[in-house]
Amino acid sequence: MGTSVSCRGEGAGPDRLTTALAGAGFVAEAPATVSTVVLDTFDGRLHAAGLRLERRGNVLVLDGDGAVAAQVPSSSTPRFPADLPPGPFRSRLADLVDIRALVPLVTLTSRRSPFVRRNGQGKIVAAAQLHEHLTIPQGRVDGWFVEVEELTGYEKQAAELLELVRSCEVRPLDDGADVVQAGFRGDPSVPLDAGQLALDGFRAVLENLRQAMEATLPGTIDDIDPEFLHDFRVAVRRTRSVLGHAKDVLPADVLDWSRDGFRSLGHVTGPSRDLDVYVLEWNGYVSGASAET
């Protein structure tokens, strides 16, 4: 199995595509309702690497731009790469996600119709998947989609099939960006105008930090992975630093209330972060210890 390319239909229906596939010798197999779960870290590390991880039934598929698709059986959705059996698939994921958890970004349900073309020996040499009636938890996804699979050893046939598909009122998808976001990455930098009021500048910076805290708070409370608490505390620490330079800008009562509140947040989350660090670094801490120590 090689790479796959997804396209979105531009027309009202896929009739033109199905007619073209039939004319090129493709046979439609029985359709079925399938669910696909798209997984990534909260900050979109796989997306940033140009990859896409999906759970399709009891199989995990890792695919992406210029990457050879790989798959492993999986009876459940993994939370961390360590939940998968040892091997290249797990190692590749672990190198990318590090200590971050894999979270379901979206679940897509569709009516999938496979189209395949076989050679004289009955072996499949080209394949496409037509997806219609897509839904996500938030509702219906408009339109229809087609996925072209590049089968190992049959790259030429896949290229010919992709050319055929692209002639049938479709447009390429950008890694599923029509449905899935790239993840949250807090950026502490905020564009400021030298001519704006100091109060407006402080508001913009503090609002940016507020968004980072709100985004990471649910994962912190649910203890999804240790980076949520770390990122939350970074935003709190930066907020305290900004407030420390705001005594001539913010009203005294607002400043006093905010300083006390964020100081408390820093204190109550400190022990939990210390414990996270001990757990993460434990093997290093005890590596030189003997059984008698």
Disulfide bonds with the S-S distance in Angstrom:
none
